[in-house]
Amino acid sequence: MPETVFWDTAAFVALGNRDDELHSTAVAVSQELARLKAHILVTDAVLTEVANTFSKAALRPMVRQVIESFQASRKVRLA
């Protein structure tokens, strides 16, 4: 059974913001989890916080697409 890893808001923000000091770490962890075929556990509260963080009008379509892809993914579990 694949490992399940909880991702919090900080992980998503670091992954989505190239200027974040943890961006390169978040990218590396994300790639390793993909290699391991790990499942990602996310709560609705985390998705709400991510959407609020990236709420500028120009980013809204991207955030919507990301959230919809999480909802459709077999690798992401919403709790």
Buried (B, 14 or more C-beta within 10 A) or exposed (E): EEEEBEBEBBBBBBBBBEEBEBBEEBEEBBEEBEEEEBBBBBBEEBBEBBBEBBEEEEBEEEBEEBBEEBEEEEEBBBE
